[in-house]
Amino acid sequence: MEYKNKMLENFEKKLKEQKVAIIGLGVSNIPLIDYLYEKHAKVTVFDNKEKLDEKIMEKIKKYNFEYSLGTNSLSKLE
């Protein structure tokens, strides 16, 4: 018998087309962008760095995520 977490299933269903903000793209949030992409969330990445790692930026652009970088990056948070 396979165990299914109903709360997780409901959460993942709600993520589809949901707006999600990732504030700070440190090491722990990098796998999160893959997860949210798989769940079809509409993601915006905010980070106070002026420039992110090239591979991470390629992934963000490939996933068609919005992003805001720099010291005033959160000013665009709705």
Sequence and secondary structure as in RCSB ss.txt:
>XXXX:A:sequence
MEYKNKMLENFEKKLKEQKVAIIGLGVSNIPLIDYLYEKHAKVTVFDNKEKLDEKIMEKIKKYNFEYSLGTNSLS
KLE
>XXXX:A:secstr
     HHHHHHHHHHTT EEEEE   GGGHHHHHHHHHTT EEEEEESSSS  HHHHHHHHHTT EEEESTTGGG
G  
